[in-house]
């Protein structure tokens, strides 16, 4: 019954999608962040580039597990990783981020240009557009408004770019050995559960017209 209510609610919300828009709210992308991003592309993926440009092939859905838009934005804003992320700092000093951040009320914020690399998914940043969603805890689950916004945003991006895959962050290791997988370090992995299977499946069901490839 819970799943049916969730499914019906998002169908109702999708019908109101015309009210959604993207608000630009750029994070810091200064010389330091550009240099760190280019170094990440080179050292993690073997890609030597002049600009931190990506050709999007997939969309990745996330949750921040941070309770507010402001705190989530601040977590991504600095160019370098904060001290509370020692688990990934040894790999690169580049801070995590994503191209988009969706607030609990469904407002969509663009943090970076869509074709600028963000560090949000191991092995696949070079081809992935990330959508972060504020919340994602038991106390602050993702909302129907966020579901509506994610569906709208996936449609928008898939109409604009040749997107092959729509995945949840927790699915990223399925791409090990895939032609898109470029991470050079076999020991660099983190365990993920975002954005939750129910949320991801609801977005996938609502965006079937794009005929995404099945996650490996």
C-alpha positions in Angstrom: 0.0 0.0 0.0 2.8 2.4 0.8 4.4 1.9 -2.6 1.0 2.4 -4.3 0.4 5.7 -2.5 4.0 6.8 -3.4 3.4 5.9 -7.1 0.1 7.6 -7.3 1.4 10.7 -5.6 4.3 11.1 -8.0 2.0 10.7 -11.0 -0.2 13.5 -9.7 2.9 15.7 -9.2 4.3 15.0 -12.7 1.2 16.5 -14.2 2.1 19.8 -12.6 5.7 19.9 -14.0 5.3 23.1 -15.9 5.8 25.1 -12.7 9.4 23.8 -12.3 12.4 25.8 -13.3 16.2 25.9 -12.7 17.8 28.5 -10.5 21.5 29.2 -10.9 23.3 29.1 -7.6 26.9 28.6 -8.5 29.5 27.1 -6.1 33.0 28.4 -6.2 34.8 27.4 -9.3 38.0 29.4 -9.1 41.5 28.7 -10.4 42.2 26.3 -7.6 39.1 24.2 -8.2 39.8 24.2 -12.0 43.3 22.9 -11.4 42.2 20.3 -8.9 39.5 19.1 -11.3 41.9 18.9 -14.2 44.3 17.0 -12.0 41.5 14.6 -11.0 40.7 13.9 -14.6 44.4 13.2 -15.3 45.3 11.2 -12.2 42.1 9.2 -11.7 41.1 8.7 -15.3 44.2 9.3 -17.5 42.4 12.2 -19.3 44.6 15.1 -20.2 42.4 18.2 -20.8 42.7 21.9 -21.0 39.2 22.5 -19.6 37.3 20.3 -17.1 34.6 19.5 -19.7 32.6 16.3 -19.7 30.4 14.7 -22.4 27.4 13.5 -20.3 26.4 9.9 -20.8 24.6 9.3 -17.5 22.6 11.0 -14.8 23.3 10.0 -11.2 20.8 10.6 -8.3 22.1 11.3 -4.8 21.0 12.4 -1.4 23.1 14.7 0.8 22.1 13.4 4.2 22.3 17.0 5.3 19.2 18.6 6.7 19.1 22.0 4.9 19.7 23.6 1.6 22.2 26.1 3.1 24.3 23.4 4.8 24.2 21.2 1.7 25.3 24.0 -0.5 28.1 25.0 2.0 29.3 21.4 2.0 30.0 21.7 -1.8 31.0 25.3 -2.1 34.7 25.3 -1.2 37.2 24.1 -3.8 38.9 21.8 -1.3 37.6 18.9 0.8 36.8 19.7 4.5 38.6 17.9 7.2 35.6 15.6 7.9 36.1 13.7 4.7 39.5 11.9 5.4 38.1 8.8 3.7 38.5 10.4 0.2 40.9 13.2 0.8 43.9 11.0 0.3 42.8 10.4 -3.2 42.3 14.1 -4.2 41.9 17.4 -2.4 39.1 18.3 -4.8 35.8 18.9 -2.9 32.7 16.8 -3.7 29.9 18.6 -5.5 27.3 18.0 -8.2 25.8 19.9 -11.1 22.4 20.2 -9.4 21.0 20.4 -5.9 17.3 19.9 -5.2 15.8 21.3 -2.0 13.1 19.5 0.0 10.4 21.8 -1.6 11.5 20.7 -5.1 13.4 23.8 -6.0 16.2 23.0 -8.4 19.5 24.8 -8.1 22.3 24.5 -10.7 25.6 24.6 -8.9 27.9 24.1 -12.0 27.5 24.2 -15.7 26.0 20.9 -16.8 29.2 19.9 -18.8 31.7 20.9 -16.1 33.1 17.9 -14.1 31.9 17.6 -10.5 33.3 15.0 -8.1 30.3 12.9 -7.0 30.8 9.4 -8.2 33.9 7.2 -8.3 35.0 6.1 -11.7 32.4 7.9 -13.7 32.7 11.7 -13.0 34.1 12.2 -16.5 30.7 11.3 -18.0 28.1 11.8 -15.3 25.7 14.7 -14.3 25.0 14.5 -10.6 21.7 15.5 -9.0 21.9 15.9 -5.2 18.8 16.0 -3.1 18.7 17.7 0.3 18.0 15.2 3.1 17.8 11.4 2.8 17.7 10.4 6.4 15.0 8.6 8.4 14.2 11.9 10.1 14.2 13.8 6.8 13.3 11.5 3.9 13.2 12.7 0.3 9.9 14.3 -0.6 7.3 14.1 -3.3 8.3 17.5 -4.4 11.9 16.3 -4.9 10.6 13.3 -6.8 8.7 15.6 -9.1 11.7 17.8 -9.6 14.0 14.9 -10.3 11.7 13.5 -12.9 11.5 16.9 -14.6 15.2 17.4 -14.5 16.0 13.9 -15.9 13.6 14.7 -18.8 15.2 18.1 -19.3 18.8 16.7 -19.4 17.9 13.7 -21.5 16.2 15.8 -24.1 19.4 18.0 -24.2 22.2 15.4 -24.1 22.7 11.8 -25.3 22.1 10.2 -21.9 22.5 6.4 -21.9 22.1 5.6 -18.2 20.0 6.8 -15.3 21.4 5.4 -12.0 21.4 5.7 -8.3 24.7 6.4 -6.6 24.5 3.0 -4.9 24.7 1.3 -8.4 28.1 2.8 -9.4 30.2 -0.3 -8.7 28.1 -2.2 -11.3 30.1 -0.3 -13.9 33.5 -1.7 -12.9 34.8 -3.2 -16.1 32.4 -1.2 -18.3 33.8 1.0 -21.0 32.8 4.1 -19.1 34.6 3.1 -16.0 38.0 4.9 -15.7 39.1 4.8 -12.0 42.7 3.7 -11.9 42.8 2.6 -8.2 41.2 -0.8 -7.6 41.1 0.0 -3.8 39.3 3.3 -4.1 35.6 2.5 -3.3 33.0 3.8 -0.9 29.7 2.1 0.1 26.6 4.1 -0.9 22.8 3.7 -0.5 21.5 6.9 -2.1 19.0 7.9 -3.3 17.2 4.8 -2.1 15.7 2.1 -4.4 12.1 3.3 -4.1 13.0 6.8 -5.1 15.2 5.7 -8.0 12.7 3.3 -9.4 10.0 5.9 -9.3 12.1 8.3 -11.4 13.1 5.5 -13.8 9.4 4.5 -14.2 8.4 8.1 -15.0 11.2 8.6 -17.5 10.9 5.4 -19.6 10.3 7.3 -22.8 14.1 8.0 -22.9 14.8 4.2 -23.2 17.8 4.3 -20.9 20.1 1.3 -21.0 19.8 -1.2 -18.2 22.4 -0.7 -15.4 25.0 -3.5 -15.8 
